[in-house]
Amino acid sequence: MDTNFSREASRFTLMERGLGNHCLRAVLASCMALAIFTGPSLVWATDSNANHHSSRHRLIDHQRIQNLKERIADLRERLKEHKHHQYNASSTTSSTTAGSLEALQTKVTSLESSVATLLSADTTLLAALQTAQAQITTLQAQIATLESRPAGGGGGVPGLENYVSINPDPMNGVNGPHIIFKGVNVHVQSGSGATNTTTPTTTGLGNLIIGYNEVRTDGVGLNRTGSHNLVGGQMNAFSSFGGLVFGVRNAIHGQYAAVLGGELNIASGLNSSILGGGQNTASGQYSTVLGGQQNVGPASQYIIRPDFQPPPPTGGVCC
């Protein structure tokens, strides 16, 4: 842009010089014309007394010369004024042009900065779009895989759909939906590696719970830390392994113990069992209480005692 400005300034200077030369040529041409036209008068005019027109010739010659001088002076003054005017105009134009060029340069710089910012934003947006497109492609592949699996489940376990199906309709008088396992065994394990693990303790996992087995509402805590037990009913406790407990507010604390029903029964002996009744206790190994109320199977093995015992204390941890 500075180069263009220099060219314009040079062009303007040449124009100014051309105009000045033109004016000078006009002045010289005028002088020559006056000299030509006044030449004969200068030659013919004499001081002889014989020429009765001499006075008039002298007056005419001097007047013409004076007029010529005045015209030359006037032309010089006009030329001077013209040059002065052209100089002022050139200075003003140069200043205005310089200011305009500076303003244009500022605008160009601002536009270049804006373009750079937009290009950077476009690059960032393009990268984000490419990432999103890759994610969309991955999700579409996952959806296609899921849609290709047979109905009835299977989840993310390969081959599970071959053995598990879902029936939303009633079956054998029982409302659906139903999850059906066919041609397989179902295993429920705690992950400890053994059914009777107690090292360091049971984990509370690997139990099959039928129903909700709600907590007690009378403030009595329940020990439910056992593993690999079959649990049903309500408010029942289990702290060992390999047992079975049903009914209401019953507990199994012995290994492989069982309470089949009733209420407030406790089987705490090894392999002990209570078939039903209420407030019965089987504390001996292999002891069994068939039913009734408040019966206690003693510590002796293989003994069933229907003796009456006082009920267990209320409050605290019962089972």
Order of alpha helices (4+ residues) and beta strands (2+ residues): alpha-alpha-beta-beta-beta-beta-beta-beta-beta-beta-beta-beta-beta-beta-beta
